[in-house]
Amino acid sequence: MQLGVENGEVMAQNPSYPPAQLPARELPTPSTVSPQAQAILNMLSKRPEMPSFNPGNLDAWRAVQASRQTPEAAYAIALATTGSVDTGAATETREIALSYSTVYVGVPEELSSADGRVYFAIHGGGFTDGGGLAARLSAGLVAGSHGITTWTIDYRLLPDHPFPAGLDDCVEAYRLLLETHDPASIIIGGQSAGGNLAASVLLRAQMEGLPLPAGLVLNCPGVDLTMSGDSLSVNDFGNGSDFSGALALYAGSADPSDPLLSPLYGEFAADWPPTLLVTGTRDFLLSDTVRMHRALLDAGVDAELHVFEAAVHGIFAGQAPEDHAVVAQVRRFFDRAFTGRRR
């Protein structure tokens, strides 16, 4: 197996067999999803676009990032990169300065002061998007969605901070969280690139002898940076999947199959926590998610997988009933993971 690049898109190549030749096709809008989801599938161009930047033009890259710091853009990106919904719940947000990054702590105003549980939610965005104001807004949105104190982190991003800068920031935040919280009261999660980082934090915790949290949530996670999953080629519906430049810059000289870059290839210890995985039938990272689920099951991990009909990467960006169903599923997972119940 080798990787090739065509029209800027990374594709897995198997030299033993020629690629399948498929005729041009049209994808109908399914009637099996909510009207809101149907509308979104017809208006994907209005979703916040994932960046497809040229590593040879970093100034243009930075300019696009700066343009995304308006309140309107940051709000949409916060929804699209966290798996949250806007419940309208009142929350308070404070910040904690780390060595190179900032943690935002969102607390629902109606939450009991005796509730010591924390969800450490790591935003996605292709290791490029979701920072700044979006990271701050994420704390309130996720806390309101899940009814729990939430830590989000404005970790260092591309193009200026490749691997392992962002991972180091997330591990520092987790270490700080462990100073004041029992690991049994912590769940870590992330979407897309944030799912990559969430799983990598646990692998680093294993390596460094840190206690593992009570649970892990992986929403459409990008856990194989070799980009060898089948759905990268098959599920090309509106995903804007030109990540080759960003992933090459993120990995740098490191081997993309290194488990800290591609957690799919990691070793999962016997005390790896219960894990919830979410994806959609049109998610271009469907293969990453289902293969991660299988790898966890093979390692004896309590892992559950939920695949949503016609959902694209990130489900429907917080705008459809299906997104609320994902949040409800995560909350049910919290209920059993925090109490130590197995499926």
C-alpha positions as CSV (number, residue, x, y, z in Angstrom):
1,M,0.0,0.0,0.0
2,Q,1.3,3.5,-0.9
3,L,-0.1,7.0,-0.8
4,G,-0.5,9.0,-4.0
5,V,-1.6,12.6,-4.6
6,E,-3.9,13.5,-7.5
7,N,-5.4,17.0,-7.9
8,G,-4.2,17.8,-4.4
9,E,-6.1,14.9,-2.8
10,V,-4.3,12.1,-0.9
11,M,-5.5,8.6,-2.0
12,A,-4.5,5.2,-0.8
13,Q,-3.1,3.1,-3.7
14,N,-2.9,-0.7,-3.8
15,P,-0.5,-1.6,-6.6
16,S,-1.8,-5.2,-6.7
17,Y,-5.2,-4.1,-8.2
18,P,-6.3,-1.3,-10.5
19,P,-8.8,1.2,-9.1
20,A,-12.5,0.5,-9.8
21,Q,-14.0,2.5,-12.6
22,L,-17.4,3.9,-11.7
23,P,-19.7,5.8,-13.9
24,A,-20.7,9.4,-13.0
25,R,-23.6,9.3,-10.6
26,E,-26.1,11.6,-8.9
27,L,-26.8,11.3,-5.2
28,P,-30.5,11.9,-4.3
29,T,-31.4,13.7,-1.2
30,P,-32.7,10.9,1.1
31,S,-36.2,11.1,2.6
32,T,-35.0,9.0,5.5
33,V,-33.6,12.0,7.5
34,S,-35.2,15.1,9.0
35,P,-36.3,18.0,6.8
36,Q,-33.5,20.1,8.3
37,A,-30.9,17.5,7.4
38,Q,-32.3,17.3,3.9
39,A,-32.0,21.1,3.5
40,I,-28.4,20.9,4.8
41,L,-27.5,18.2,2.3
42,N,-28.8,20.5,-0.4
43,M,-26.8,23.5,0.9
44,L,-23.5,22.1,1.9
45,S,-21.7,25.1,0.3
46,K,-23.2,27.2,3.2
47,R,-21.5,25.1,5.9
48,P,-18.2,26.5,7.3
49,E,-15.6,25.2,4.8
50,M,-12.7,23.1,6.0
51,P,-9.5,24.8,5.0
52,S,-7.6,23.5,2.0
53,F,-4.5,25.6,2.2
54,N,-1.2,25.6,0.3
55,P,1.8,25.0,2.6
56,G,3.8,27.2,0.2
57,N,1.6,30.2,0.9
58,L,1.4,30.5,4.7
59,D,0.4,34.2,4.7
60,A,-2.8,33.4,2.8
61,W,-3.4,30.6,5.3
62,R,-3.1,33.0,8.2
63,A,-5.3,35.6,6.5
64,V,-8.1,33.0,6.2
65,Q,-7.8,32.1,9.8
66,A,-8.0,35.8,10.8
67,S,-11.2,36.2,8.7
68,R,-12.8,33.5,10.7
69,Q,-12.6,35.4,14.0
70,T,-15.8,37.4,13.4
71,P,-18.5,36.5,16.0
72,E,-20.8,35.0,13.3
73,A,-18.1,32.8,11.7
74,A,-16.6,31.8,15.1
75,Y,-20.1,30.7,16.3
76,A,-20.7,28.6,13.2
77,I,-17.3,27.0,13.4
78,A,-17.7,26.3,17.1
79,L,-20.9,24.3,16.3
80,A,-19.4,22.6,13.3
81,T,-16.2,21.5,15.1
82,T,-17.5,20.3,18.5
83,G,-20.6,18.2,17.9
84,S,-22.6,20.6,20.1
85,V,-26.0,22.2,19.6
86,D,-27.2,25.6,20.8
87,T,-29.7,24.8,23.6
88,G,-29.9,28.4,24.7
89,A,-28.8,27.3,28.2
90,A,-27.2,30.0,30.2
91,T,-23.5,29.3,30.9
92,E,-20.5,31.1,32.4
93,T,-17.1,30.9,30.9
94,R,-13.7,31.6,32.5
95,E,-10.2,31.0,31.2
96,I,-7.0,29.4,32.4
97,A,-3.7,30.3,30.9
98,L,-1.3,27.4,30.1
99,S,2.3,27.5,28.8
100,Y,1.3,28.2,25.2
101,S,-2.4,27.9,25.0
102,T,-5.6,28.8,26.9
103,V,-8.3,26.6,28.5
104,Y,-11.9,27.8,28.6
105,V,-14.1,26.5,31.3
106,G,-17.8,26.6,30.6
107,V,-20.2,26.0,33.4
108,P,-24.0,25.8,33.1
109,E,-25.5,28.3,35.5
110,E,-28.1,25.8,36.8
111,L,-25.4,23.1,37.5
112,S,-25.2,22.1,41.1
113,S,-22.0,23.2,42.8
114,A,-21.6,19.6,44.1
115,D,-21.3,18.2,40.5
116,G,-17.6,17.7,40.0
117,R,-17.7,16.0,36.6
118,V,-15.8,17.5,33.7
119,Y,-16.0,17.0,30.0
120,F,-12.7,17.9,28.3
121,A,-13.8,18.6,24.7
122,I,-11.2,19.1,22.0
123,H,-12.4,20.9,18.9
124,G,-11.8,19.8,15.4
125,G,-11.0,21.8,12.3
126,G,-8.2,20.0,10.5
127,F,-5.5,21.1,13.0
128,T,-6.1,24.6,11.5
129,D,-9.6,25.8,12.4
130,G,-11.6,26.2,15.5
131,G,-9.2,28.3,17.5
132,G,-9.5,31.8,19.0
133,L,-13.0,33.0,19.5
134,A,-14.5,29.7,18.3
135,A,-12.6,27.8,21.0
136,R,-14.0,30.2,23.7
137,L,-17.6,30.0,22.3
138,S,-17.2,26.2,22.3
139,A,-16.9,26.0,26.1
140,G,-20.4,27.5,26.5
141,L,-22.0,25.6,23.6
142,V,-20.7,22.2,24.8
143,A,-21.5,22.9,28.4
144,G,-25.0,23.9,27.5
145,S,-25.4,20.9,25.3
146,H,-24.3,18.3,27.8
147,G,-25.3,20.0,31.0
148,I,-21.8,19.5,32.5
149,T,-18.7,21.6,33.3
150,T,-16.7,21.7,30.1
151,W,-13.1,22.4,29.4
152,T,-12.2,23.4,25.8
153,I,-8.7,24.3,24.7
154,D,-7.4,26.9,22.2
155,Y,-4.5,24.6,21.3
156,R,-1.7,25.7,18.9
157,L,-2.7,25.2,15.3
158,L,-1.2,25.1,11.8
159,P,0.4,26.6,9.9
160,D,2.8,27.8,12.6
161,H,2.6,24.9,15.0
162,P,2.8,21.3,13.6
163,F,2.8,18.1,15.6
164,P,3.3,17.7,18.5
165,A,2.5,21.3,19.6
166,G,-1.2,20.9,19.8
167,L,-1.0,17.5,21.4
168,D,1.5,18.8,24.0
169,D,-1.0,21.6,24.9
170,C,-3.9,19.1,25.3
171,V,-1.7,16.8,27.5
172,E,-0.8,19.8,29.6
173,A,-4.4,20.7,30.1
174,Y,-5.2,17.1,31.1
175,R,-2.4,17.1,33.6
176,L,-3.8,20.3,35.1
177,L,-7.3,18.7,35.2
178,L,-5.9,15.7,37.1
179,E,-4.5,18.0,39.8
180,T,-8.0,18.9,41.0
181,H,-10.2,16.1,39.7
182,D,-10.5,12.4,40.2
183,P,-9.9,10.7,36.8
184,A,-13.2,8.9,37.4
185,S,-14.9,12.3,37.1
186,I,-13.3,13.2,33.7
187,I,-14.4,12.3,30.2
188,I,-12.3,13.3,27.2
189,G,-13.8,13.8,23.7
190,G,-13.2,15.4,20.4
191,Q,-14.5,15.7,16.8
192,S,-12.5,15.1,13.7
193,A,-8.9,16.4,14.4
194,G,-10.1,16.8,18.0
195,G,-10.9,13.1,18.0
196,N,-7.4,12.4,16.9
197,L,-6.0,14.5,19.7
198,A,-8.4,13.1,22.3
199,A,-7.3,9.5,21.5
200,S,-3.7,10.6,21.4
201,V,-4.0,12.2,24.8
202,L,-5.0,8.9,26.2
203,L,-2.1,7.1,24.4
204,R,0.3,9.7,25.8
205,A,-1.2,9.2,29.3
206,Q,-0.5,5.5,29.0
207,M,3.1,6.2,28.0
208,E,3.6,8.7,30.8
209,G,1.9,6.6,33.5
210,L,-1.0,9.1,34.0
211,P,-4.4,7.7,35.1
212,L,-7.0,7.4,32.3
213,P,-10.3,9.2,32.4
214,A,-13.7,7.6,32.8
215,G,-14.6,7.7,29.2
216,L,-13.7,8.8,25.6
217,V,-16.0,10.3,23.0
218,L,-14.8,10.2,19.3
219,N,-17.1,12.1,16.9
220,C,-16.1,11.5,13.3
221,P,-12.5,11.1,14.4
222,G,-9.5,11.4,12.0
223,V,-7.5,8.6,13.5
224,D,-5.5,7.5,10.5
225,L,-3.3,10.2,9.0
226,T,-2.0,7.7,6.4
227,M,-5.4,8.4,4.8
228,S,-5.8,4.8,3.8
229,G,-9.5,4.4,4.7
230,D,-11.9,3.3,2.0
231,S,-14.5,6.0,2.7
232,L,-12.0,8.8,1.7
233,S,-12.5,7.7,-1.8
234,V,-16.1,6.4,-1.7
235,N,-17.7,9.1,0.5
236,D,-16.7,12.2,-1.5
237,F,-20.0,13.9,-1.1
238,G,-19.4,17.6,-0.2
239,N,-16.6,17.0,2.1
240,G,-13.9,19.3,0.7
241,S,-11.4,16.6,1.4
242,D,-8.2,18.2,0.1
243,F,-6.3,17.7,3.4
244,S,-3.0,16.6,1.8
245,G,-1.2,19.9,2.4
246,A,-2.4,20.4,5.9
247,L,-1.7,16.8,7.0
248,A,1.8,16.9,5.4
249,L,2.6,20.1,7.3
250,Y,1.1,18.8,10.5
251,A,3.1,15.6,10.5
252,G,6.3,17.2,9.3
253,S,9.1,14.6,9.3
254,A,7.3,12.2,11.6
255,D,5.9,8.9,10.3
256,P,2.1,9.4,9.7
257,S,1.6,5.9,11.1
258,D,3.0,6.9,14.5
259,P,0.2,6.2,16.9
260,L,0.4,9.7,18.3
261,L,-0.4,10.9,14.8
262,S,-2.6,8.0,13.9
263,P,-4.2,6.6,17.1
264,L,-5.8,3.8,15.1
265,Y,-2.4,2.1,15.2
266,G,-1.9,2.4,18.9
267,E,-1.9,-0.2,21.6
268,F,-4.9,0.1,24.0
269,A,-4.2,-1.0,27.5
270,A,-6.5,-3.1,29.6
271,D,-7.7,-0.1,31.5
272,W,-8.6,1.9,28.4
273,P,-11.9,3.5,29.2
274,P,-15.3,2.9,27.6
275,T,-15.5,4.7,24.3
276,L,-18.3,6.1,22.2
277,L,-17.8,6.5,18.5
278,V,-20.1,8.5,16.2
279,T,-20.1,8.9,12.4
280,G,-22.5,9.1,9.4
281,T,-23.0,7.1,6.3
282,R,-21.8,10.1,4.2
283,D,-18.8,10.9,6.4
284,F,-15.6,10.8,4.5
285,L,-14.0,9.6,7.8
286,L,-16.5,6.8,8.2
287,S,-13.7,4.3,7.7
288,D,-11.5,5.8,10.3
289,T,-14.4,5.6,12.8
290,V,-15.5,2.0,12.1
291,R,-11.9,0.8,12.0
292,M,-11.1,2.5,15.3
293,H,-14.2,0.8,16.8
294,R,-13.0,-2.6,15.5
295,A,-9.5,-2.0,16.9
296,L,-10.9,-1.1,20.3
297,L,-13.2,-4.2,20.3
298,D,-10.2,-6.4,19.4
299,A,-8.3,-5.0,22.3
300,G,-11.2,-5.9,24.7
301,V,-12.4,-2.3,25.1
302,D,-16.0,-1.5,25.9
303,A,-16.7,0.5,22.7
304,E,-20.0,1.4,21.1
305,L,-20.5,2.8,17.6
306,H,-23.4,4.9,16.3
307,V,-23.7,5.6,12.5
308,F,-26.3,8.2,11.5
309,E,-28.2,8.0,8.3
310,A,-26.9,10.3,5.5
311,A,-24.8,12.3,8.0
312,V,-21.7,14.0,6.6
313,H,-18.5,14.8,8.5
314,G,-19.5,16.4,11.8
315,I,-23.1,15.1,11.3
316,F,-25.1,18.3,10.4
317,A,-23.0,21.1,12.0
318,G,-25.4,21.4,15.0
319,Q,-28.3,22.5,12.8
320,A,-30.6,19.4,12.6
321,P,-32.5,17.1,14.9
322,E,-29.9,14.4,14.2
323,D,-27.3,16.6,16.0
324,H,-29.6,16.8,19.0
325,A,-29.8,13.0,18.8
326,V,-26.0,12.7,18.9
327,V,-25.9,15.0,22.0
328,A,-28.6,12.9,23.7
329,Q,-26.6,9.7,22.9
330,V,-23.4,11.3,24.4
331,R,-25.3,12.3,27.5
332,R,-26.5,8.7,28.0
333,F,-22.9,7.6,27.6
334,F,-21.9,10.1,30.3
335,D,-24.5,8.6,32.6
336,R,-23.0,5.1,32.4
337,A,-19.3,6.0,32.0
338,F,-19.3,8.3,35.1
339,T,-20.9,5.5,37.2
340,G,-18.6,2.8,35.9
341,R,-21.4,0.8,34.3
342,R,-20.5,-1.3,31.3
343,R,-22.8,-2.0,28.4
